[in-house]
Amino acid sequence: MTDPVCSRRSHPTDALLIIGLVGRAGSGKSTVARLLEARGAHVLDADRLGHEITDTDPEVRAALVSEYGEGVYRGDGHLDRAQVATRVFSDYAALQRLNHLVHPRILSRLHHQLLQLSQRHEPTVVVVDAALLLDWGFDAACDEVLAVTAPEAQQLTRLVSSRGWTPEQAQARLANQQPHAYFERAADEVLVNDGGEAQLREATDAALARMLARRRSPRV
């Protein structure tokens, strides 16, 4: 696995502090996003955007029905994500087709939402919660990258309890993700989520304070 090429916005002229939030599944990334949101940050969730796209974009829906059949959409109109996940987890070509279909649309929406926020001309902390942010090169649209890590045993426990996966499924998913070191090497701040939420909240607040200070005193 190759390391990401670290880059940041050059001399931003808007009032935004854009934080790219990255980490492996089960690391606690969503919890950190929620903690930052509680501090007033505006969170852009790439997963949520992906769900909106697969549920509502006519071209995406047509492509997925063509590949998986009408049953890929449930009676309520939402994509049967478990069915798709089962397929792409064992079929790399199918995963590539899905990513090629959805990821450019996610990136387009993220850039559009950042543009809208910048046009408000209001000081705003924006958190881009995206596990693939580094793979996409989206760190170039950020001022800071914040990585969340955790011991693998805790990751597995969280994935089993929160996503309903078996321990074997959780282990297999993690085995297909980038290691913690990949995210740590690209990050300006690293949070190690190996304690309780109070500890994570304190660490998140401290990291946010440092990032805000750097935004007020830009890198040369």
N, C-alpha and C positions, 0 to 999 in steps of 0.2 A: 504494500500500500504506500502510495506516495504522499508526502506531506503537502498541505495546502500552501499556496502562494499568498502570504499575508499582505494585504493592502487596505488602505483606509481612504475615506474621502479626503480630497486635497483642498485645504483652505475653504471650508464651507462658509457660505454667506448668509444662511438662514439661521433661525433660532432653535433648531432642533439638536438634540443629542440622540443620535441613532445608535442603539445597542443591539448587536447581533447576539442572540442567545442560542447556544449550541450545547450538545451533549448526547450521550447514549440514552437509549430507552431505559426507563427506570432510574435514571440519575436524580430525578427531582426537578427537571427543567420546567415543567408546568407549574410546580409549586413556586419556583423562583419568579416566573412570569406573573403569577397571582400576587406575590408579595410586592413586586415592583408596581403592579397595577394599583394596589392599595396605597402606594406612595404617590399616585397621580400619573403614572406612566400610561401611555396609550399603547396597547399591545396589538400587534399584527400577528395572527396565528396562521402559519402556512398550512398546517393540517386542516384547520377550519376552512380556509380558502379552497383547499383541494376538495373537501367534501361538498362545498357549494358548487364548485365547478362540475364535479361528476354527477351531482343531482340536478343541476339546472341548465348547463350549457348544452344546447341542442346537438351540436356537432360531436361533443364528447359522448353524450348519451347514445347517439346513433352508432358511433364507432364501437362502444362497449356492447351494445345489443348485437351488433354484427359479429363480434368476436365470441361473446359468451352466451348469446341467446336472450330471448325476452325475459327469462326468469332471473336475469342478473339484477333487475329492478323489482323491489318488493311491491306489494299492493299499495303501500303508502307513497310510492314514487321515489323512495330513497334507494340508493345503490346497496346491494347486498355485499358489503365490504368483506365479510368473512369468506364468501365464495371466491371473490377476486383474490384475496390474500392467499388462500389455499393454492390457487392456480399459479400465481406469480412467484410464490415461495419456492416452487419446484420447477419452474419454467423460466429461465433467465431471459429468453427471447420475448416472452409475454410481458415480463417486467419492464424490459426496455421499451416495448411498444406503449405500455401504460405510461411510463415516465415521459416519453417523447410527446404523448398526447396531452398530459396534464401539467407537467412542470413549466413549460413556457407560459402557460396561462396563469399559473401561480405567480411567476416572476413579473409578468405584465401587471397584474393586480397590485402586487407589492409596490412596484415603482409608481403606479398611479396613485395609490393611497399616500405614499410618502410625498409626492408632489402636492397633493391636496393639503396635507398637513403643513408643508412648508409655506404654502400660499396664505395661511392664516396669520403668519408673521407673529406668532405667539411662542414664547419659550416653552418647549414641550420635550419631554423625554419619550422617545418612541422605542419600544422593544419589538424586534423582529424575531419571533420564536420559530425557528426553522432548523430541524435536525440536519438538513442538507445544505445549509447556508454556505458552508465553505466549499463544498463540491460545486455549487452553482457559481462560486466567485462573488457572492453577494456581499462579502465582507468589504468589497470596494465601495459599497453604498452605505457603509456604516462608519461611525466614529470610533466605536469600541466593539470588541468581541468579548463576551462573558461566557465562560465554559463552566458547566456543572458536572462534577464527577461524583462517584460513589463506589464503595466496595461492591464487587460483583455479587456477593451473597445478598446484599441489601437490594441491589437492582433486581435480582431474580425474585425475591420475596415481594417486592412492589409490583412487578409485572404479573405475577400469579394472582395477587389479591385485587389489582385494579383492572386487569384486562381479561381475567378468566382463563388465562393460558395454563397449560400444564407446565411443571418445571422443565420438562424436556423441550416443549415448544419455546419457552422463554430462553432457554440456553441456546437453542438453534438460532433464534432471531438475533441474539446478542453476538453470536459467532459470525454473523454476516454484516455486522456493523463495524465502523472504524473504532480502533482502540481509544482509550482515554487520552493517550499521549498525542494522538492526532489533533484533538481539540485543544489540549493544553498548550501545545507548541504554537498554535495560531491565536491564542487568547491574550488579551490585555489583563484580564482578571480571571482567576479560577476559584470557584467555590467547591469545597469538598463536603459533600452532604452525607456525613457519616454519623450524625447525631440527631437530635430532635428538631422540631420546627422552630422552636425559640432560638436555638443556636444558628439555624440556617437564616432566620430573619435578621439576626444581629450581623451575620457575615454579609448578607445581601445589602443591608443598609450601609455598612462600611464600604463595600465595593462601589455602591452608587455614589456615595460622597466623594470617593476618589475620582470616579469618572466625571462627575460634575465639575470638580476642581480642574481637571485637565481640560474640560470644554471651555472653562473660563480662561485658562492659560494654555492656549493651543500648542501642540508640538511644533517645534521649529522645523 
